[in-house]
Amino acid sequence: MLVKFYSGFVFAVDLDNGLRVWEAGSLKSCLARIPVVDSPDAPTALVATQHQRQNLIEVAVGFESGRFSVYSFDTKILQLCLHFSKTTNGPITMVALSFPYLLMVTQHKVLSLYKIPPEKDKSAQLETTEGLLLASLKADSALAPMSLSIRAVGSEIIAAIVYSFFHIGCGWSLGIQELHFNKIGHQKKCRLATTVDSQYGMGSLFSPTGGRLSAVGYENAHGQQHAGHTDPSILHQEPPTSVSYSHPYLLTSHVDNTLTMYLVVSTAASLFIRSGRRLWGHTSSVSTVQVSDRGKAVSVSSRGGEVRIWELEALVSSVGTHGAPRGDISIQASPENKQSQEHRDLDVLSDTPLCQIGETRYIHSLSAYIPRELAQLGSCIGFDDERVLLLREKEVGTQLLELYDFT
């Protein structure tokens, strides 16, 4: 089962029950559902975004068979309907959506950009619809974990893929490739940047657009070299556990209890990454992190039940200074963070509104305490300014969704 939290609604999809929607504030009853009849295989990717019409949310589902479907959820009449469906080549592993543009990557590392037809176009449901696939590229060098991003800027569509790679000088690093298209899908330019300069503490000195390895070290696009004996300020010997990119913020999580934050600078003239900075606060390995374009992030520890909420704007304002930002930039999500809330133990969960959905139990609470032996934190499903939705994995195989509400 895949779950997403967007705009106050919880979206869940699985092969047996189809696509379903709940309101985050009241998980007692399902608001809408629609069967998944166009694919015999399990869903592998799920994303939601706002439609151009205010009362519509577009939901894209990718499947193991290579098919993807786009559904529309009307928040006024609480109705789900199939908007569009199409088959691609290879299992879909990741999807990004900025209506009407959809970016996806398959297991075969094929990156494809689609334009979703308008609802009034009845031919949109036909496999022969012309002009839907705007671009398709092979990303042979992209290694997981990855992150996809798509945004419209003026007359351009900017699709980006962030991937990890190993650099001989500074260990595991990130690369970002930006593809610029016009509205009809013609590629205007392609740009590449890496975090290598930031890891060597040089991200604020110039604006690299790419680089290559040389016999003595790393040479950036400006011809400047990092000598092989120079120690980087940020060194990762293990690959990141997760990557999240929401322009301009780029975050990675690591097994050494830390996060690393970068800023992606994309102008008409160049693309570069600066301000590499390590973030401490977790007491165990961090399994996943998600960041929004407004500088708020949520990170989840793989052990110990740690959830931290980060405000990164303080870091941005301190870029270029030697001092640390004033005040705490993160808090731990726990019952103690809310004075009006009493600490809840396992016995109190029986009084919490529950909704049994297949093999998944949804718990709506401010911050219900679950012992480590009962459930392990899995991943962050989503968050907004007031709530965080987390997935917990029980040892017996069932899943629990936990909603932290800070209102």
C-alpha positions in Angstrom: 0.0 0.0 0.0 1.2 3.5 -0.9 0.0 6.6 1.0 0.4 10.4 0.5 -0.7 13.3 2.6 -1.6 16.4 0.6 -3.6 19.5 1.3 -5.3 18.0 4.4 -6.3 14.8 2.7 -4.8 11.3 3.0 -4.6 9.3 -0.3 -4.0 5.6 -0.2 -3.8 3.1 -3.1 -3.4 -0.7 -3.3 -4.4 -3.3 -5.7 -7.2 -4.8 -3.7 -9.0 -1.6 -2.5 -8.1 0.8 -5.3 -7.5 4.5 -4.6 -9.1 6.0 -1.5 -9.3 9.3 0.2 -9.7 10.4 3.9 -9.7 13.8 5.5 -6.7 14.0 7.8 -8.7 15.5 10.7 -11.3 12.7 10.7 -10.2 9.3 9.6 -13.4 7.5 10.8 -14.8 7.1 7.3 -13.5 7.1 3.7 -14.5 10.1 1.7 -14.2 8.6 -1.8 -12.8 5.6 -3.5 -12.3 4.3 -7.0 -11.2 0.8 -8.1 -7.9 0.3 -9.9 -9.2 -1.6 -12.9 -6.7 -0.5 -15.5 -3.6 -2.4 -14.1 -3.3 -5.9 -12.8 -0.1 -5.2 -10.9 0.7 -3.4 -7.7 1.1 0.3 -7.5 4.7 1.5 -7.1 4.5 5.3 -7.1 2.0 7.8 -5.8 2.0 11.6 -5.9 -0.6 14.4 -5.6 -0.7 18.1 -6.6 -3.1 21.0 -7.1 -5.1 21.3 -10.3 -5.5 24.6 -12.0 -9.0 24.6 -10.7 -9.0 25.3 -6.9 -11.4 22.5 -5.9 -9.5 19.7 -7.8 -6.5 17.7 -6.7 -4.7 15.6 -9.3 -3.4 12.2 -8.1 -0.9 10.2 -10.2 -0.4 6.5 -9.6 2.4 4.5 -11.2 2.3 0.7 -11.5 4.7 -2.2 -11.7 3.3 -3.1 -15.1 4.5 0.3 -16.5 1.1 1.8 -16.6 0.3 5.1 -15.0 -3.1 6.7 -14.2 -4.1 10.2 -13.3 -7.2 10.7 -11.1 -9.0 13.9 -10.2 -10.4 14.4 -6.7 -13.1 17.0 -6.3 -12.9 18.5 -2.8 -16.4 20.0 -3.0 -18.4 17.0 -4.0 -15.9 14.4 -2.6 -15.6 12.4 -5.8 -12.8 10.6 -7.5 -12.7 10.0 -11.2 -10.2 8.7 -13.7 -8.7 11.5 -15.7 -6.1 9.7 -17.9 -4.3 6.4 -18.2 -1.4 5.2 -20.3 1.2 2.4 -20.6 4.9 3.0 -20.6 7.9 0.7 -21.0 9.1 -0.7 -17.6 8.0 -0.6 -14.0 7.6 3.0 -12.7 9.7 3.8 -9.7 9.2 7.5 -9.1 6.7 10.2 -10.3 6.7 14.0 -9.9 3.6 16.1 -10.9 3.0 19.8 -11.6 -0.3 19.9 -13.4 -0.5 19.5 -16.4 3.0 18.1 -16.6 4.1 14.7 -15.2 7.7 13.5 -14.9 8.5 9.8 -14.2 11.4 7.4 -14.1 11.2 3.7 -14.7 13.2 0.8 -13.4 15.1 0.9 -16.7 16.2 4.5 -15.8 14.2 6.0 -18.6 13.1 9.6 -17.7 9.9 10.7 -19.4 8.0 13.9 -19.5 4.2 13.9 -20.2 1.6 16.5 -20.7 -1.7 15.5 -19.3 -4.6 16.3 -21.7 -7.5 18.4 -20.5 -10.5 16.6 -19.1 -12.8 17.7 -21.8 -10.6 15.9 -24.4 -12.4 12.5 -24.5 -9.6 11.1 -26.7 -7.2 11.5 -23.8 -8.2 8.1 -22.6 -7.0 6.5 -25.8 -3.5 5.0 -26.1 -3.1 6.7 -29.5 -3.3 10.2 -28.2 -0.6 12.2 -30.0 1.6 14.8 -28.5 1.3 13.4 -24.9 4.9 12.3 -24.5 6.9 15.4 -24.6 10.4 13.9 -24.0 12.1 10.7 -23.1 15.7 10.3 -22.0 17.9 7.5 -20.7 19.6 8.2 -17.3 22.3 5.5 -17.2 24.5 7.0 -14.5 21.7 7.9 -12.1 22.0 5.9 -8.8 19.4 5.6 -6.1 18.4 7.2 -3.9 17.0 9.8 -6.3 14.5 12.7 -6.3 12.4 14.1 -9.1 11.2 17.7 -9.4 9.2 19.5 -12.0 8.1 23.1 -12.1 6.8 25.7 -14.5 8.8 29.0 -14.7 7.4 31.5 -17.1 7.3 29.9 -20.5 9.6 27.1 -19.5 9.1 23.7 -17.9 12.0 22.7 -15.7 12.4 19.0 -15.0 15.1 18.0 -12.6 16.5 14.7 -11.4 18.8 14.5 -8.4 20.9 11.3 -8.0 23.8 10.1 -5.9 27.3 9.0 -7.1 30.6 8.2 -5.5 33.4 10.7 -5.9 37.0 9.6 -5.2 37.8 12.8 -3.3 34.8 13.5 -1.1 32.9 10.2 -1.1 29.2 10.1 -1.9 28.0 13.2 -3.6 24.9 14.4 -5.4 24.4 15.4 -9.0 21.4 17.4 -10.4 20.5 17.5 -14.0 18.0 20.2 -15.2 16.1 19.8 -18.4 14.5 23.0 -19.8 11.6 22.6 -22.2 9.2 25.0 -23.8 5.4 24.4 -23.5 5.2 22.1 -26.5 8.0 19.9 -25.3 11.0 21.0 -27.3 14.2 20.8 -25.2 15.9 24.2 -24.9 18.9 23.3 -22.8 20.3 20.8 -20.4 22.5 21.7 -17.4 24.4 19.6 -14.8 25.8 20.5 -11.4 27.2 18.5 -8.4 27.7 19.0 -4.7 31.4 18.4 -5.0 32.4 22.0 -4.8 30.2 22.6 -1.8 31.7 19.5 -0.1 35.1 21.1 -0.5 33.7 24.4 1.0 33.9 26.2 -2.4 30.2 26.5 -3.2 30.0 30.2 -2.4 33.1 31.2 -4.4 31.9 30.5 -7.9 29.0 29.0 -9.8 30.1 25.6 -11.3 28.1 24.1 -14.1 29.7 20.7 -14.1 33.1 19.1 -13.8 35.3 16.1 -14.5 37.8 13.9 -12.7 41.5 14.5 -13.4 44.7 12.7 -12.4 45.2 15.1 -9.4 41.6 15.5 -8.3 38.4 17.1 -9.3 38.4 19.8 -11.9 35.3 22.0 -12.2 34.0 23.7 -15.3 36.1 26.8 -14.5 39.3 24.9 -14.7 39.9 25.0 -10.9 41.2 21.9 -9.3 40.7 20.3 -5.9 44.0 18.7 -5.1 43.9 15.1 -4.2 45.4 15.7 -0.8 42.8 18.4 0.2 40.4 17.2 2.8 36.7 18.0 2.0 34.7 19.6 4.7 31.8 17.2 4.0 32.7 13.6 3.5 30.3 10.7 3.2 31.7 7.2 3.1 28.2 5.6 2.9 25.5 6.5 0.3 22.6 8.7 1.5 19.6 6.9 2.9 17.3 9.3 1.2 17.3 12.4 -1.0 14.7 15.2 -1.2 14.7 18.1 -3.5 12.1 20.9 -3.6 13.6 24.0 -5.2 15.8 25.5 -3.9 16.3 23.2 -1.0 18.2 19.9 -1.4 18.5 17.6 1.6 20.0 14.2 2.2 19.8 11.9 5.2 22.6 9.6 6.4 23.4 6.6 8.6 25.7 8.7 10.8 22.7 10.5 12.5 23.0 13.6 10.3 21.4 15.5 7.4 23.2 17.6 4.8 21.5 20.6 3.3 22.4 22.4 0.1 20.9 25.3 -1.9 20.3 24.9 -5.6 20.8 28.1 -7.5 19.1 28.1 -11.0 19.3 31.2 -13.0 19.0 32.0 -16.7 22.8 31.8 -17.0 23.9 29.0 -14.8 23.1 26.1 -12.4 25.1 25.5 -9.3 24.9 24.1 -5.8 26.2 26.0 -2.7 26.1 26.1 1.1 26.7 22.5 2.0 26.0 22.2 5.7 25.7 19.3 8.1 22.7 19.2 10.4 22.9 17.5 13.8 20.1 16.6 16.2 19.2 12.9 15.6 20.6 10.3 18.0 20.5 7.4 15.6 20.6 6.7 11.8 18.2 8.8 9.8 16.1 6.8 7.4 14.3 9.5 5.4 13.9 13.2 5.0 11.4 15.4 3.1 11.7 19.1 2.4 9.2 21.7 1.1 10.0 24.7 -1.1 9.3 26.9 1.8 12.2 25.5 3.8 10.4 23.2 6.2 11.6 19.7 6.5 10.8 16.5 8.4 13.3 13.8 9.1 12.6 10.3 10.6 15.1 8.1 12.5 15.3 4.5 11.5 15.6 3.5 15.2 14.5 5.0 18.4 11.3 6.6 17.3 12.8 10.0 16.5 11.0 12.6 14.3 12.5 16.0 13.9 10.9 19.1 12.2 13.3 21.6 10.7 13.0 25.3 9.8 15.8 25.9 7.3 15.3 29.6 6.6 17.6 30.4 9.5 20.3 28.5 7.7 19.7 30.3 4.5 20.1 33.7 6.2 23.3 32.6 7.8 25.0 31.5 4.6 28.3 33.1 4.1 28.7 33.8 7.8 31.0 31.9 10.1 28.6 31.8 13.0 25.8 29.3 13.5 22.2 30.4 13.1 20.6 31.8 16.2 18.1 29.6 18.0 17.2 26.0 17.3 16.4 25.1 13.7 14.7 21.8 14.6 12.4 20.3 17.2 11.7 16.7 18.1 8.1 15.7 17.5 7.0 14.2 20.8 4.1 14.7 23.3 6.3 16.9 25.5 6.5 19.5 22.7 2.9 20.4 23.3 2.2 21.5 26.8 -1.6 21.0 26.5 -1.2 17.4 25.6 -0.9 14.5 28.0 1.6 11.7 27.4 -0.3 8.8 25.9 0.7 5.2 26.4 -0.4 2.1 24.6 -3.5 1.7 26.8 -4.9 5.0 25.7 -4.8 4.1 22.0 -8.1 2.1 22.4 -9.9 5.5 22.9 -8.4 7.0 19.8 -10.5 7.0 16.6 -9.4 4.0 14.5 -10.2 3.0 10.9 -9.3 -0.4 9.8 -8.3 -0.4 6.1 -7.1 -3.7 4.7 -3.9 -4.4 6.5 -3.3 -0.8 7.5 -4.6 0.8 10.7 -4.9 4.6 10.8 -4.5 6.3 14.1 -5.5 10.0 14.5 -3.8 11.5 17.5 -1.7 14.4 18.5 1.3 12.3 19.2 0.5 8.7 20.2 3.3 6.9 21.9 4.1 3.5 20.5 6.9 1.4 22.1 9.9 0.5 20.0 9.2 -3.2 20.2 5.7 -2.7 18.8 6.4 -0.6 15.8 9.4 0.9 14.0 9.3 4.3 12.3 9.3 3.9 8.5 9.0 7.0 6.4 7.4 10.4 6.2 4.2 10.3 4.1 3.8 14.0 4.0 3.4 17.2 6.1 2.0 20.7 6.1 2.4 23.7 8.4 0.5 22.0 11.2 0.6 18.2 10.7 3.0 15.4 10.0 1.9 12.0 8.8 4.2 9.0 9.4 4.2 5.4 8.5 5.2 2.8 11.1 6.0 -0.9 10.4 4.9 -3.5 12.9 6.9 -6.6 13.3 3.9 -8.8 12.3 3.9 -7.1 8.9 1.0 -4.6 9.4 1.4 -0.9 8.9 0.2 2.0 11.1 -0.2 5.6 10.0 0.4 8.1 12.7 -0.7 11.7 12.4 1.1 14.4 14.5 -1.1 17.5 14.8 0.5 20.6 16.3 -2.5 22.9 16.1 
